[in-house]
Amino acid sequence: MIIIIIDRFSFRDRHAQRIIEARDSRREVELEALRKAIDEGINSGPSIPADEVFDRLKAKYQAMMDADRE
């Protein structure tokens, strides 16, 4: 018995498959970069609550505006 395997992908299908594989490869690289950035952020030290940061900024710039008015 002879079995003939026919390539089930036409040229367009193979081209589309290459495009999809390239896209997936780029996504994997981008995802790895994002994971690295997240790890760097986590390992950069303790975080500060956003409200605390914004309160300090508001006070700082309010003081600067008050000083300019004097």
N, C-alpha and C positions, 0 to 999 in steps of 0.2 A: 504494500500500500504506500503510495506517495502522497505526502501532504504538501500542498503549496500554500505558503503564507503570503498573503497579499497585503502590501502596505496599506493600512486603513486610513492613513492621513494623506490628503492631497497636499499639493504645494501650499495652498492657502492655509490649510489646517496647520501644517508644520510652521509656517511663518507666524501665524497667530499664537501657536504654542511657544515659539521663541520669544515673542513679545511679552506674553504672560510670564514666562520664566524670568525674563530680564526685570520686569516690574516687581515680581516677587523677591528677586534677589536684592533690588534696591530697597524694598521695604524692610527686608531683614537687616540690611546694613543700617538703615535709619533707626530701626527699632533697637538695635544693639547700641547705637550712639545715644539714644534716649535713655536706655537702661544705665549706661555709664554716667550720663549727666545726673540722673536721679541718685545713683550711688554716691557720686561726688558731693551732691547737695546734702544727702543724709550724713555723710562722714565729715562735713565741713564744720560741724560743731552744733551746739544747742540752738534751737530755734527761738525766736522771739514772737510772741503773739502779735498779730497784725494791728490790733487795736492799740497796743502799747507803742508800736512804731509810729502809727499815724498820729496818736496823741502827742508824741514828742515832736514830730514834724510840725504839727499845727502850732504848738507852743513856740517852737524855734522861729517859724516864719511870722507869727504874731508879734514876737519880741522884736524882730527885725523891722516890721512895719511900724511898731510903736516908736522905735528909736529914730526912724526916718521922720516921723511927725514932730519930734522934739526939736 
